[in-house]
Amino acid sequence: MSTNPPLFGAHALDGIRVIDLTRVLGGPYATQILANHGAEVIKIESAAGDEVRGWGPPFARGMASYFINVNRNKKSVVIDLASEAGRGVLLRLLDNADVLIDNFKTGTLEKWGMGYEAVLKDKFPRLIHCRISGFGADGPLGGAPGYDAVVQAMTGMMSINGMAETGAVRLGAPIVDMGTGLYCAIGILMALQERHRSGLGQYIDMTLYDSALALMHPHNANYFLTGKPGKASGNSHPNISPYDKFATATNDIFIGIGNNRAFARFCQALGVAEILDDPRFVDNADRVVNRAALTEILETALAKVDGAAFAEQLLAAGVPAGPVRDVEEALLHPQTAVRGMVVEKDGYRGMGSPIKFSRSRDVGVAGLPPQLGEHSREILQAAGFEEVEIDALVAAGTVGEMTAAPQD
């Protein structure tokens, strides 16, 4: 008898159907993660479309880079959900869906008679409904809108970013939106796994606010023990030293030393092994307390070395270090290519999936980011709508179709 494991779908999420009512970033990022691993994602848009289609330049095929980077491998259907007929179309699409995800203003689906508890839970008992909002429905901020930078400001994230002299600074990447998208993908996968046992779907209440607070490690953890809120510390780490950006004779490098063994290797490579016997630097706790003195010694020594070569020497010795690169340098680095982190097709370039399985494959670029309404007729036909029904829905403005792909 063969002991080889059975072979199932080529992709981890083959057979999972997702109805995506989200726009902007957090939700679309979550659903692209699912789409990249085989889920069928149907993106429902209004006639105006997801507003980030226009968040450029730069543009390609009439779509902004902001939209392009988080919407590949999806199909776009235009439905007027503000109309009763449009909501009827959505309900028919939910007949064989596994997941519904939305980021409408709190209470919108309920106002439309499509709330999870009142309607969807009983009508589609296996459906997993994930909602993303700024702050949830309850509490003093319940129902308030949330945007990445606003939530960064409100959760202390900006207060620990930047330099002491700059004041609070927004993180350069939209980490709250992206982090919420990651948490959504995790929550959806958990709910799908639980459904194998219970046979039932459930509601997932996701907020930007909760996600931002959860991402604030170790600053929240430090506060719980010290009662001090922490402050901006530039490139250094509040709990580790040396863990900072340093100038060298050629370029800036970042060094992250997490244990005494790595510190010893670093000092020996830098030619300052004598400080290993200095009681101020014996353990990490000592090095944090005496950070300023240690930094002065290291800056003097590092100013004499070639940064790129020294970083390679440290990495070879098992010491975490690397040159400070810009975006272009990072994307063109050979390691990026080896890991398959840039994918291309028909003029499209985007980020590959960071999730690598031993058996299951990601889909790569199975479909380019869709034009608005590009798949409306195809999806409705597959859901059992007759051509005459579709024509009537289009004529009434309930469903929209792509007329012609924009040219650059």
N, C-alpha and C positions, 0 to 999 in steps of 0.2 A: 504494500500500500504506500502511496506517495505521502511524504511528510511535508511537501511544499504547501504553503498557505494558499487558500483559494484566491483567485484573481477576480477582483470586482472592477469597478469603473476605473478608468485611467486617471481620473482626478478625484480628489478627496470628497468634493461636494457635488459630484454628478447626481442629477435627479432632484436636487433641491431648487425650488422655485421661489424667488423673492420679488415681491411687489414693492418698489422703492418710490416713496412719495417725498423723499428728502431733496434738499437743495443746498447750495453753498459748499460746505466742506466736510463737517463731521460725519453726517450720514452718507454722502457719496463716497467718502474714503472707506467707511465700513463696508458698503456694498461692493466696492471694487475689490476689497480683500476677498470677499466671498466669490465674486465673479472670476477672479484670477485663479480660483481653485475649483472651477467647474459649475458653480451655481448659475442658474439662469436668472438674470436680473433684468426686470422690466421697469424702466425708469418712467414714471408718470409725470408729465410736465403740463403746466398751463400753456395757453397759446403764446404767452410772453416768454416762456422758457425759464430755466434755471438762470438767475441773474448773473452768475459767474461766467456764463457764456460770453458776457461782454466785459469781464474784468481784465482788460488788456490796454495797450499792447504788452507783449506780442500776441499775434493771432496766426492761426493756420486753418485753412478750409473754413474761414469765417468764425472760428471758435477761439476763445482766449486760452492761453496756456494754463490758466488757473482751472478751467473746466476740463481741458484735455487730460491733465495729469491724474484725475481721480474718476474718470468716467469711461474708461475703455471696457470692452467686453460686456457692454450693456446694450439694451434695445430701448429706444425712445418712442413713447406713445403720448400723444397730446390728448388730454381729456379735460373738459370743463367740469371740475368737481364741485364748483359752486352751483351747478344745475342738478336738478333731481335726476334727469336722464343720464348725466355724467356719472353720478354716484351709482346709478343702476349698472352702468358699464363696469365700474370698479368692482362692484359686488360679484358680477359674473366672472371677472378675472380672479377673484379670491377663491372661487370654487375649488381650484386645484393648486392653490398656493400654500407654501409651508411657512413663509415669513412675510409680514407686513412691517415696514419701517417708515416712520414719518417724523418730520420736525416742524409740523404746523404749530402755530400759536396754541398754547394750552386751551383746551375746550373746543377747538375747531371741529374735530370729527364728532364730538358729542353734539354740538350745535347742528351738525348735518344729519343727525340720527344714525351715526355710525360709530358710537363709542364702544370700547371693548367690553365693558361690563354689561352695558344695556343691550348690545346687539351682537357684536362679533363673537364673543365668547360662546354663545349658544348656537349661533348660525354656523360657525366654523370652529368646532371644538378642538381641532388639532392645530389651529393657527397660532403662531407665535407673533405677537404684536410688540414691536420695540418702538418706543417713543423717545425722541430726544427733545429736550427743552432747555431753556437757560437755567431755570431754578426749580422746576417742578411745579405742581399745582398748589401746594400748601406753603405755610410759613409767611413771614413778612414780605418775602420777595416772590411768593408764588404767582405764577402767571406773567412775570416780568420778562421782557425779551433779553437775550444774552448774545453777545458777540465775543469772540476769542479775547481780544485785547481788554475789553471791559471786564471780563471775568478774571483775566490775569491781574488786573488792578485790584479787584475786590477780594481776591483770595490770598493776597500777600506775595504772589508770584513775582510781580514787578519789584517789590520792595527788596528782594534778595538778589536782584539782577543788576548789573552795571557796577560802577565803581562808587566808592564812598562819596566822592566829590560830585558825581553826576546826579545823584538822587535816583528814584525808581525809574527803571528802563524796561520797556517791553521786550520780551524775548523775540529774536529775529524770525524764528519759525513759529507758525500758529500751533503751538504745542497743545493748547487746550482743545481745539477742534480735532486735531489729529489723535490726541490721547483719548478723547471721547469716542472717536471712531473705532479705535482699537478696543476699548472697553465694550462698545456695542457688539463688535464682531465676536468677542469672547463670550458675552452674555447670550447672544443668539446661538452660538455653538453649544453652550451649556444647556440651554433650553431644548435644543434639538436632541441632545444626549438624554436629558431627563424624559423627553417624550417617548423614548424607546421603552421606558419602564412604565410610565403612567398612561401613555396613549393620548395625552392631553397637551395642548398648547398652553401658553400663559403670557401675561403682560410683563414687559420689561420697562421699568421707569428709569431712563437715563438722563442725567443733566450735566451741562458744562460745569456748573458750580461744584458738584460732587467730584467730578473727574479731576478738576484742577486741584482741589484740596488733596485728593488721593495721590497726585503726582508730586506733591511738595516734600518728598523725602530728600535729605534728612532733617529739613528745617522744622517741620511739625514735630518730629520725634525729639529733636533737641529742645524745643519749647516745652514739651511735656515733662522733661526732666529738669530743666533750668528755670522755667518761667520767663525766659528772655526770648523776645520774638526774632532775633537774628537780624542781620543787616547785609547790605550789598558788600561783597568781598572781592569783586573783580573776577579774576581767573582762578583765584585760590579756592581751596575747599575748606569749609568750616571745621571738618573733623579729621582731615588728613594733611600731613606735610612731610616732604614736599609734594605738592600736587598743584602745578601752576605752569603758566607760560613764561618762558625765559628767552631773552635775546642771546644770540651767539655771534660769532664773527661774521656769519653769512646770512642766517635767517632765523626766525623765531621757531622754537620747538616747544612742545608740551610734554611735561614729564609727570607721570602719576605713580607714586611709590606707595604701595599698600601694605608692605610688611618689612620687617627688619632684614630679611634675606635680600630682597630687592634693593633696599637702601645700601647694603654693604656692596653689592655688585655695582651699583651706580657710583658710589664714592670711589671705588677702586678704578673704574673705567675713567672717571674724571680726574684722577690723580690727587684726590683729597682724602685718602684712606685714613689719615691721622685723626679726622674728626669722628671716626667711629668710636674712639675712646673718650670723646668729650661727653661728660655726664649730661650736658644739655640736650644731646641728640640720641640717647641710647634707645629709647622706644618712641613709637608714634606720639604718644601723649606728651612726652618731653619735647618732641620736635614741634608739636602744635603750640605749646606754651612759649617756646623759644623760636617761633617762626621767623621773626624779623632778623635775628642773628644768623640763622641758617640760610635765609634767603640772600643775605649780603655775601656770605662765603660762596654760595653757589653761583650767584651772578658774576662775581669776579672770575671764577674759574671757567664758566661757560662762555664768557666773552672772548676766550682764546681758541675755541674749537670751531670746526666746520659743522654747522647744525645738521645738515642732511646726513653727512657721513657718521656723525656721532649718534644720531638717532638710530641709524641702521646697526651700529655697533651695540647700542643698548638693547635693541630688539633681539639681536642674535644672542645676547647674554640673558635673555628672559626678563628684561626690564621694560615695562610699558613706556614708550616714548614715541613721538612722531612729529614731523614737521607740520607747521600750521599752513594748510593749503587753502586756496580759494575753491569755489564751486567747480570751475572748469578743470583745475588740476585734479580734484577728487574724481570727477566723472571720467577723465581720460586716463586715470592711473591703471596699470595692468591688473591690479588686484580686483578692481571694479569689473573688468572684463571677465576675469577668471570666474568670479562669483555670479556672472550672468545678471548683473544689476542694472544694465541698460538693455532694453529690448527695442527692436526696430521692425517696422513693416510699412511698406508703401509710403515712405516719407515720414511716418510717425516715429518718434523716439520718446520713450518714457522709462520710468523706473520699473525694474523687474521685481518679482515677489521675493522678499527676504526669507520666506518660509520654504525650506528645502526638505522634502520627504525622501525616504529610502526607496519607496515604490511609487507612490502617487506623484504625478507631474502637475505643475501649474500649466495653465492654458497658454501662457505667453501673450501674444496679441492675436486672439481669435477674432476679435472685432474691433475696428477703430472706434474712437469716441463718436457717438451717434449724432447726426444732424437732428434738429428738433423735429419730432414727428416722423422720423425716417422709417420706423417699423410699425406705425399705427395699424395699417391694414393687415400686415402679416400677423401681428399678435391677436387681433380680433378674429381673423379667420381661424387661427389655431384654437381660439377659445369657443368656436362654434357659431360665430356670427355669420349670417348669410350676407352675400354681397349687397343685396337690396337694403338690409339693415345698416350696413356700414355706410352705404351711399347716403342714406337718410340722416345718419348721425353726422356725417361730414357736412351735408347740406345745411343742417340745423346749427352748425358750429359747436356741437357737443364734442366731436372728435376732430382733431386737426391732422393734416398730412403734410409731409415735406413736399414743397413744390419743385424746387431746384436747389442743388447743393451750391452754396456760395463759392465763388472762385477767389483765390488770393491774387 
